[in-house]
């Protein structure tokens, strides 16, 4: 399918991750960038960098060759792309829509088919790492596109990412990202269990984690989620929340069912996240699940 030459970029969703990503595109892409969000504050910050505010997704779609979505869930993506005034109905031949969030594989495939029927392209390119990584343009991005389409998008994605992986056909970026989050969550559950047991046995928690970091239990999760969240008991709001992580684990479990698998570790993590949400911690940084184990 032929794609258009990218002269203008649209960006929908200027939240925790979207705002810094959009800023990099504005400053580095060499294209005019239009943004849309229901909140006012991001435009106060990004307007000075050169972002042009679109007053609706309809306006944005009408002027942009490629549109990036940085939305909380697949449900939010469907709300933006569906309907009479959604991106699908208003898409045109060659237009590219890129989903930077984590969306279920089934939804991704369905949306790709609907865009293709309009001669447009839907690409999954979910991001990984933290808000600070977004600020530093140090994200990892897993792209469900190959060949010329991937090469077309790569320079734009490089504006905000240090690691970009071509995962294969549409939907494969989501598969890799969902499994990444599944492994991360299960690792943090293991760290939370070690912290819980260690403290109950009388071992100093700081000593425990520093010693783990010197051995074969060392990991990104230990040095970041363990040292910076579990150990000090710091679980702020306006970070990647327990509610959001449970959504991703739900996607992983759905993918597993479709593949005839039943991952016990992911089921455990899902249950702990559910308990954290039920306890009122759903909007806190997701390692807060440790509280459901009786720590912090």
C-alpha positions in Angstrom: 0.0 0.0 0.0 1.4 3.4 -1.0 2.0 5.8 1.9 2.1 9.6 1.6 5.2 11.7 1.9 5.2 12.9 5.5 5.0 16.7 5.6 2.8 17.1 8.6 2.6 15.2 11.9 -0.4 14.9 14.2 -0.2 13.9 17.9 -3.2 12.9 20.0 -2.7 12.5 23.8 -0.4 14.9 25.6 -0.3 13.1 28.9 2.5 11.8 31.1 4.3 10.2 28.2 2.7 11.9 25.2 3.8 15.4 26.1 7.6 14.8 26.1 7.4 12.5 23.1 5.5 15.2 21.2 8.0 17.8 22.2 10.8 15.7 20.6 8.9 15.5 17.4 8.3 19.2 17.4 11.9 20.0 18.0 13.6 17.3 15.9 11.4 16.0 13.1 11.7 19.0 10.8 7.9 18.8 10.2 5.0 20.9 11.3 3.4 19.2 14.3 -0.3 19.5 15.2 -1.4 18.4 18.7 -4.8 17.5 20.3 -5.7 16.9 23.9 -8.7 17.7 26.1 -6.4 19.3 28.7 -5.3 22.9 28.3 -2.0 22.8 30.3 0.2 20.8 27.8 -0.4 23.5 25.1 0.8 26.2 27.5 4.1 24.3 27.7 4.4 23.0 24.1 3.1 26.1 22.3 6.4 27.8 22.9 8.3 24.9 21.3 6.2 25.3 18.1 3.3 22.8 18.5 0.2 23.9 16.6 -3.0 23.2 18.5 -5.8 21.4 16.7 -9.2 22.1 18.1 -10.5 18.6 17.3 -9.3 15.2 16.1 -11.2 15.9 12.9 -9.2 19.0 12.2 -6.0 17.2 13.0 -6.8 14.3 10.7 -7.6 16.6 7.8 -4.1 18.2 7.8 -1.7 15.4 8.9 0.0 12.7 7.0 1.0 10.6 10.0 -0.8 10.7 13.3 0.7 9.4 16.6 -1.6 8.2 19.4 -0.4 8.2 23.0 -3.5 7.1 24.8 -4.0 5.1 28.0 -5.7 2.0 26.6 -7.2 0.2 23.6 -10.6 1.5 24.7 -9.3 5.1 24.4 -7.8 4.3 21.0 -11.1 2.9 19.8 -12.9 6.0 21.0 -10.6 8.2 19.0 -10.6 6.2 15.8 -14.2 4.9 15.7 -17.4 6.7 14.9 -18.5 9.0 12.1 -15.9 11.6 13.1 -13.2 9.2 14.1 -9.9 8.7 12.4 -11.0 5.7 10.4 -14.0 7.4 8.8 -11.9 10.5 8.0 -8.7 8.7 6.9 -7.4 9.0 3.4 -5.2 6.9 1.1 -1.7 6.6 2.4 -2.3 8.2 5.8 -0.5 6.5 8.6 -1.8 6.2 12.2 0.7 5.0 14.8 -0.5 3.6 18.2 2.3 4.3 20.8 0.2 2.8 23.6 -0.4 -0.7 24.7 -3.5 -2.1 23.0 -4.7 -5.7 22.8 -3.5 -7.7 19.9 -7.1 -8.5 18.7 -8.0 -4.8 18.7 -4.9 -3.9 16.8 -5.6 -6.4 14.1 -9.2 -5.3 13.8 -8.2 -1.6 13.5 -5.6 -2.4 11.0 -8.2 -4.1 8.8 -10.6 -1.1 9.1 -7.9 1.4 8.2 -6.8 -0.8 5.3 -10.3 -0.8 3.9 -9.9 3.0 3.6 -6.5 2.6 2.0 -4.8 4.0 5.1 -2.3 2.3 7.4 -2.5 1.4 11.2 0.8 0.6 12.9 1.4 -0.6 16.4 4.5 0.9 17.9 4.1 0.6 21.7 6.7 2.4 23.9 8.6 1.0 26.9 10.5 2.6 29.8 9.7 5.5 32.1 8.6 9.1 31.8 12.2 10.2 32.4 13.2 8.0 29.4 10.5 9.9 27.4 12.0 13.2 28.5 15.5 12.0 27.6 14.4 10.5 24.2 15.6 7.2 25.6 12.5 5.1 25.0 12.4 1.6 23.6 9.8 1.2 20.8 8.5 -2.1 19.4 7.1 -1.6 15.9 4.5 -3.8 14.1 5.7 -2.8 10.6 8.3 -4.0 8.2 10.0 -3.0 4.9 9.4 0.5 3.4 6.7 1.4 6.0 9.1 0.7 8.9 11.9 2.7 7.1 9.5 5.6 6.6 8.6 5.8 10.3 12.0 5.1 11.7 13.4 8.6 11.5 10.4 10.0 13.3 10.5 7.3 16.0 14.2 8.0 16.5 13.3 11.5 17.6 12.1 10.1 20.9 13.6 6.6 21.1 17.1 5.2 21.5 16.1 1.6 20.8 13.7 0.7 18.0 12.8 -2.9 17.0 11.1 -4.0 13.9 9.0 -6.8 15.3 7.3 -8.0 12.1 3.7 -7.7 10.9 1.0 -5.5 12.4 0.2 -6.7 15.9 3.7 -8.1 16.6 4.8 -4.9 18.3 2.0 -5.3 20.8 2.8 -8.9 21.4 6.4 -8.1 22.3 5.4 -5.1 24.4 2.7 -7.1 26.3 5.1 -9.9 27.0 7.7 -7.4 28.1 5.2 -6.0 30.7 4.2 -9.4 31.8 7.8 -10.4 32.5 8.5 -7.1 34.2 5.4 -7.4 36.4 6.3 -11.0 37.4 9.8 -9.9 38.2 8.5 -7.1 40.5 6.2 -9.6 42.2 9.3 -11.8 42.9 11.1 -8.8 44.3 8.1 -7.9 46.5 7.9 -11.4 47.8 11.7 -11.3 48.6 11.2 -8.0 50.4 8.2 -9.3 52.3 9.9 -12.5 53.4 13.2 -10.8 54.1 11.7 -8.2 56.4 9.6 -10.8 58.2 12.8 -12.8 58.8 14.5 -9.7 60.2 16.9 -9.0 57.4 17.6 -5.3 56.6 15.7 -4.5 53.4 18.4 -2.1 52.0 21.1 -4.7 52.5 18.9 -7.4 50.9 18.3 -5.5 47.7 21.9 -4.2 47.4 23.1 -7.8 47.8 20.7 -9.1 45.2 22.1 -6.4 42.8 25.6 -7.9 43.2 24.5 -11.4 42.2 22.5 -13.3 39.6 19.2 -11.8 40.8 20.3 -8.3 39.5 17.9 -6.8 36.9 16.5 -3.6 35.5 13.4 -4.2 37.7 15.5 -4.5 40.8 17.6 -1.4 40.2 14.5 0.7 39.2 11.2 -0.6 40.5 12.9 -2.3 43.5 15.4 0.3 44.7 13.3 3.3 43.8 9.8 2.2 44.6 9.5 -1.0 46.6 12.4 -0.3 49.0 11.5 3.3 50.0 7.7 2.6 49.7 7.3 5.5 47.2 4.2 5.0 44.9 3.2 8.3 43.5 0.2 9.1 41.4 0.6 10.4 37.9 2.9 7.6 37.1 2.2 4.3 35.4 -0.6 3.1 37.7 -1.7 -0.2 39.1 -4.8 0.2 37.0 -2.8 0.6 33.8 -0.5 -2.3 34.5 -3.5 -4.6 35.3 -4.9 -3.6 31.9 -1.6 -4.8 30.3 -1.6 -8.1 32.2 -5.2 -8.6 31.1 -4.0 -8.2 27.5 -1.2 -10.8 28.2 -3.7 -13.3 29.7 -6.0 -12.8 26.7 -3.1 -13.4 24.3 -2.1 -16.5 26.3 -5.7 -17.9 26.1 -5.7 -17.4 22.3 -2.4 -19.4 22.2 -3.8 -22.2 24.4 -1.5 -21.2 27.3 -2.2 -20.5 31.0 0.6 -18.5 32.6 0.4 -19.0 36.4 2.9 -16.1 37.1 0.8 -13.6 35.1 -2.4 -14.8 36.9 -0.7 -14.2 40.3 0.4 -10.8 39.2 -3.1 -10.0 38.0 -4.6 -11.0 41.3 -2.1 -8.8 43.3 -2.8 -5.8 41.1 -6.6 -6.4 41.5 -6.1 -6.4 45.3 -4.1 -3.2 45.2 -6.9 -1.5 43.1 -9.6 -2.8 45.5 -7.6 -1.3 48.4 -7.8 2.1 46.8 -4.3 2.2 45.3 -5.4 1.9 41.6 -4.0 5.3 40.7 -0.7 4.8 42.4 2.6 3.7 40.7 2.0 0.0 40.1 4.7 -1.6 42.3 2.2 -0.5 45.1 1.0 -4.1 44.7 3.6 -4.9 47.4 1.1 -3.4 49.9 -1.2 -6.3 49.3 1.6 -8.5 50.7 1.6 -6.5 54.0 4.7 -4.4 53.4 4.9 -0.5 53.3 
